[in-house]
Structures are given as C-alpha cells and as structure tokens.
C-alpha cells in the first residue's frame, strides 16, 4: 500500500492530482482506514475544488488519528483559503504539538495570525521559523511584509534585503522593497528597485504605476507620464492609472490632454468629485471659464464640503473679475476645511484683490502656520509682508520663489554654490536676472555694493538691457543666450536686498544709478529741440503676458485724450501698441508723437527718456528706467498689485523722483487718472510761466 501511495504522491507533486486521486482510491478500496492515502486524497480533493470531499476525507483521518499533523496542516490551509483564520490558527497550533521544529509550519501560522492583525504573535512565528531554518526565504519575505504593514520600515527593508541576499529573483521582492524605500522617501533607490522588478514583469500595470508615482515625486513629470501611459496600454480600463495620468498631465502643463483624460475618468465614474474639481481647474487654465464653473459646481453637488472645489471656483471668479464672489468662494473652502492651508492662501490673495489688505495679511499668516512648506503660499506671503514694509521677514520669505515651479519653469539653473554675502576674495560671482525687465532695472542698484566685496561680477540679463547696463563699472554684462564665463558663486539679482539686510531706512536710493549714452542723448535732445511745450512721454500698457497685466494696463483711449492740453506735447514710448490703440493714436494726430520706431533696445529708450521733461507710465519697465535715471516719473499703480510700492504712499522710497497715482479702490481708474490729469495741467502751467 505504501508503494502505491508514494506513486500517488509523485503524481501529485508533478501536477497530476487526478492520477494521484485515482491511486489513493485503489488503496482505500482495499484498506479504507489507510491514513496516508486518506490524507493525500483529501489534499487532492481540495486542490481540485472538491472542498466537501476533502473535508469528509480529513474527518475520516481525524477519527483514526485526532492529532495527525499533516492532516492538521491541510485543514489549516483549507480554512485559511476560506478566510476562517481563527480555525486555521488552531489547526496549525495543534500540528505544531507534533511537529514543533517544522519551520514551514511556523511560517503558515505567522501568515494566519497576520491576517487576524495579531502582529506580535505573527512576528514571533516568523522569527521562530527563521531560527529553525535561516534559509526559509518565504518566512523572511512574510516577516518583511508584516514589518512594513506596521510602519517599521527600516526593519522591513533589512528583511527584504536578507531575501535579496538569499534569492534575488523571489517573486514580488523588488516591488515590495521599492514600496518600503518610497515610503522612506528614498526615491532614487525606490526607482531602481521598481526598474529591477520590471526586468522580470515588464507589463505589470500596478508596478508601472508605482514607478510612475516615484518618478512624479522626484519631479520627473514627463518620465512619470511615460510609465502611466505604459500601464494604460497594457490595461486600458485601469481607472486608477487613467486618473493618475490626468493628474500628472495637468501638473506638467499638458492641459488639453489632461482635460480629455479627466473627462474619460469622469465618464467612467460620475461620482468622482475630485476629478470633477480637477477638471474645473484644468478648464480654468485653458480659459474655458463657463465650463470650468460647471465642473466645479458638479463637484460641489457631489460633495458640498469639498474645499478644493470651492478654491478652484474662487480662482475662476477672480479671473472673471468677480472679486466679492471669489472671496465668498474661498471663505466656503476654509469653512469646509479650517485646516486647508491652500484655501487660506487663496483667500488671502482674493482679499488683497478685493482691497482688504489687513485681513489678507492675517489670513496669509494662518496659511503659512498651517503649512509652512507651500512655496507659492510663502511667495505670496512675502508680497504681503513686503507691501506692509516688513522687509526682514518679507525678503526671507521671498526666497521661496525659487521653489515655485510656475515661476521658475524654463529658467536656467546653476550648480555653483549660492552666494551668502561673504567677502568674495577675488572669486567670480554670477548675478542673473529672473523675471521682467523692470525687476532688473530695479535691483541693479545693488551691483556696486556687491563689487565692493572684492570679487569679479558677471551680470546676466535679457538682451534688451545688455547695452544699457554695460555702462556699470567693474561688471561684465552678458546677454542671456550668450556663453557665460566660468564663475565660482551665483545668486539671483532679486536676492540682493536680503543679502544686504535692506530695510525701509536703508534702501540704496541714490539716483541716478543708470545713465544714458551721451551720444544718443545728444541726438534725442537735438531731435526734440523745436518742441517748446512740456515734453511728456507716455506708456499706458505693459507686457500682455504678465500675470497681473489686466490690473495694471490701460487702453490708449482711457489715457491719452485726457493728457491732451495746452502746454503739453505727448510722446508715445509704447513699444508694442495693441491693435485697438491704433485708431486712438491716429485720431490724436500731432498731439502725440510716436517714438517707438526709433527705440531699439533700452539704451535707446534711456536716451529718449532723459531728453523728456516727464514720463507718465503704468507699472512697467519704463517707469523703473525713468526712476533709475533720476528723471521725473509719474506712475499709475493699482491698489495693491506689486509689493514694492508699499501701501497708500504717493512717493516711492526706491525712486526719489517718482510720484505714485494709485487706485484708492481696486479696479477703479477714474480717480487716479483725474488726479494725474489735474497735476499735469498744473505742471504744464508752471513750466510755461
């Protein structure tokens, strides 16, 4: 009988349970109580999905031998498969009475205990298994899983690495190790582990999504998108992968495709309020504001207290110049979630735009307290602080602009150390422009202070400014796009106020700190010599791509006719008039002379400005240029847009020759235009007397 049972066992081990069962039946027909045949027949029954027959055969075994260890193990396995873990634990423990040194059985007990959440007992079982057999890979692997589930990541990693040492091809090893490394924020190592896992399973959607997630967390958005696309190619109905692809496409700026993916996800699950809200944000960025509002409102129908949807709705209202509605929406966001830092940060911006700067500052403080690691919130907070004259904290917070992807996307980065203000001792420092032309003109005032620290200075600026700024002493000016010389240290130009500890009382405000080219100035003075009236240059609009352009720029129709008066000759310094300005300029005829065709770069504009009696400008680079040249400049400024003009003042501590005509309420230009027109009439009358 034993020989036949051994043959049956060989068939079973070879994956032929039917043949094994047939041989066991032969034995049991001759000897119905032959325990080895009963047990093997029970195992074969369970494997071939005949659970009732398997249970009956095990019952016969236990009637003959109640503590038959192999049968108890089989019973434990069967109960575990059915989800009856308590029974499985009891069966395995009974088997261990007979087989206390069976490492595999201790491992099975650990698995059942782990399923019950009895982690301490499960860990003890795994460690007992490994004490009995240090090479039992599955026990080491299961121990690692258990430790990871408890958040004991360092110990879990050690256990996974022990498996690597024993059996580096063990199924699931590299995926699980990658997960533990990712949970420890060791993203490069996690990426390597996932890629190792993909060598043996290149088409696993879950693994591809995990790799995509760790690439995303490293800021490698395009690489993450590739992995999510691969996951979806292998499993087109993978809703999770589609969802993640939409989110990363959105953040990477692929807005039309992100919107299309969001719509696909939402078509599959119309109860997904997060995707509805994100779709609203994406459509808002695409400029389809009515559809964006509809998407956000749908999200709020699904979940009325979903704070991000209220925030997205508030942002859309701001784009529509619905300031009060925007504030109300942002208030709903923080009412829904008082700890939602982004909601507070956006409410602060909306309050500023609505004219309540004091509350905006208080709300911004709350946003930073809730989440001090928000780069954009810190950047906006810096504006609030600086606007209120708190330069020490403001310039410190202003450092966060370098971490704002929306502000630095596409900017060149440098690996050289950042200068901290120490003496240069003959080293070379690169100072480089960041944002607009006006920002460079504003902050080059600090360059002589830097040069006094004893080093060589390289100044990289936009090409339009290079010729003008080459007049600065002890500085090598390089136009952006030209090859840079070698340098030891680097610093953004706009970080210099922080380096020098600038306060309201220590602003380096001696003007002029820029000068026109003498030959060009002479030519301009000669060209304008016949004009006996007050020579007034005008700029009424800035760069249309500036995010605050709607708040600061005006139309020619709103500005120029007001300034036509006796004793005044207007000159347009507007480099790029907008199409709607052309009829206005034509109608004014000789009352305004267009200088733009003669203005090549800023060295030309500087000479023209220096030849005029007054410059009137909105908040744009020409206003900074006139101030840096020490020329009289009157600036029309919004109520609260740019921090450097502070609050309520009619003068600027940065430019002694500047006079501010600011809005007294947001979006209200009639009052400052009326005051400026009256002042111009007085100025012209005095000049004529």
Buried (B, 14 or more C-beta within 10 A) or exposed (E): EEEBBEBBBEBBEEEBBEBBBBBBBBBBEEEEEBBBBBBBBBBBBBBBEBEEBBBBBBBBBBEEBEEBBBBBBBBBBBBBEEEBBEBBBBBBBBBBEBBEEBBBBBBBBBBBBBBEEBBEBBBBBBBBBBEBBEEBBBBBBBBBBBBBEBEBBEBBBBBBBBBBEBBEEBEBBBBBBBBBBBBBEBBEBBBBBBBBBBEEBEEBBBBBBBBBBBBBBBEBBEBBBBBBBBBBEBBEEBBBBBBBBBBBBBBBEBBEBBBBBBBBBBEEEEEBBBBBBBBBBBBBBBEBBEBBBBBBBBBBEBBEEBBBBBBBBBBBBBBEEBBEBBBBBBBBBBEBBEEBBBBBBBBBBBBBBBBBBEBBBBBBBBBBEBBEEBBBBBBBBBBBBBBBBBBEEBBBBBBBBBBBEEBBEEEEEBEBEEBEBEEBEEBBBBBBBBBBBBBBBBBBBBBBEBBEBEBBBBBBBBEBBBBBBBBBEEBBBBBBEEEBEEBBBBBBBBBBBBBBEBBEEEBBEEBBBBBBBEEBBEBBEEBBEEBEBBBBBBBBBBBEEBEEBEBBBBEBBBBBBBBBBEBBBBBBBBBEBEEEBEEBBEEBEEBBBBBBEEBEBBBBBBBBBBBBBBBBBBBBBBBBBBBBBBBBBBBBBBBBBBBBBBEEEEEBBBBEBBBBBBBEEBBEBEEBBEBBBEBBBEBBEEBEE
